[in-house]
């Protein structure tokens, strides 16, 4: 840099962050993954980190009544992040945990773990460290409000609970679920929404997308167009402020 020239933005501060928040099973993760592939970003699933913390503790202490925040903070010592072509996935001691973290046991207890302030701080630090090095799309509950209040683009995805339950079960069973199965899953989702309510907040500057009547392709295309627009704004801001 020429002597006296103003530094552009400090290294690491000029990375693009796209935040996708919303309630359980609103399609955040699968959408964020596809947006990452199409827009050339890395996908980070913050819920997967809360799930990994829960799985790590379940391995060492199956009796949930004995869980403490200090115990959890020790347990997460074995959780790492593995880079894939389109994003980062949590591991335990370097091993794949994808099936384990999607299981019923982890899903039942993850909201309890996600209420521990120390665990929230741990998850947020993992994600912010990635954001210093990569352009990322992060999905979660509080990404646009707490983790990255200055994200270049914030999207809040919502969908009718019945439709969310139907989609989640179709994915899990790889067949059409029955009405009774959807009804039962809707009950579970609504309960988890209530437990997660305090941290599921729509940022004032987030763009709300109701996906109930959209196909996955439609919602992905909309967000990719928003990412392109956000990139254009960031470039303008950089050239206006960087000279
Ligand atoms: O995919 P689904 O919406 O079912 O859940 P998830 O995104 O995998 O998140 C699992 C759990 O982690 C949620 O039920 C929340 O309790 C917690 N979570 C959170 O508190 N804050 C986040 N940013 C992401 C997830």
Boltz pocket constraint, residues with backbone or C-beta under 6 A from the ligand:
constraints:
  - pocket:
      binder: B
      contacts: [[A, 22], [A, 23], [A, 24], [A, 25], [A, 26], [A, 29], [A, 46], [A, 47], [A, 48], [A, 50], [A, 51], [A, 110], [A, 111], [A, 112], [A, 114], [A, 139], [A, 140], [A, 141], [A, 142], [A, 143], [A, 192], [A, 196], [A, 199]]
      max_distance: 6.0
